[in-house]
Amino acid sequence: MVEITVDDEHAGLIDASFSVIAHIHARMSFHEPASDLTRLRHAQAEETVEVDAETVTVLRMAIALYRSTAGLFDVGVGRALVRGRFLPRDGIAALDCFSGNTSDIEILGDTHVRIRQPILIDLGGIAKGHAVDRAVELLISKGAGVGLVNAGGDLRMFGNHDWEIQLRDADDVVRRTMTMKNRAIASSANLHNRRRVRGALYTPHIGRDGAPILVDHRVSIIADRCIIADAMTKVAMIDPILADEILVAHNGYVLREELLAGAA
């Protein structure tokens, strides 16, 4: 679910903002047969694929985060997510053939990508934040002074307005609220999103060693852009200190419980 809020004067911009989000979804969805990700997973080793400029923008950020986290943030987790049945296997024959990771993605200009070896790319941990940012950028560019875009809990607000944000914990209970403006925030957890497949436990969050990450609490990130907040929740689940170090450059931090208690 996506929610867009602006002042009455600029309500006419809402449809265009939704169109921006819909375009990004169509290009970067693992599920869509015509998406760029579908085309990339059909690519052979060393093959160059033409993709949308928005897809390249997100892949550039994914590569930068892969490098700065020493591989902890990896959009090449599609194989593990398919194996855990978090993503569909439609049209995917042998999973073991997809051995690539983010380091096997090479950007060639603004609309072309080379795949060094077959890889199942999943942008579910970063593209939603990018979509929120793009919608906000459109609203601002068209003159909206105040607004909020919320895509399933990944949200960004702008303008001189204090927004009350409810934080839903891993057990789906809201226990904390906070007031924010001109920031982005994203949260993640997997307490109720785990599966056993052939006796093995899977979650949608994968560690460096390929083992599932079990996070019973909510992990929330505040940053200047939603693409960063969205992506860094996955890093903070495993290494919150590293996440904080990276977030310094993005005017952000891991939201810890003691900070919420102080704000309350």
Secondary structure, DSSP 4 states (H G I P E B T S, - for coil): -EEEEE-GGGGGGHHHHHHHHHHHHHHH-SS-TTSHHHHHHTPPTTEEEE--HHHHHHHHHHHHHHHHTTTSS-TTTHHHHHHTTSS--TT---GGG----GGGEEE-SSSEEEESS------TTTHHHHHHHHHHHHHHHTT--SEEEEETTEEEEESS--EEEEEE-TTS-EEEEEEE-S-EEEEE--TT--EEETTEEE-S-B-TTSPBP---S-EEEEESSHHHHHHHHHHHHH-HHHHHHHHGGGT-EEE-HHHHHHH-
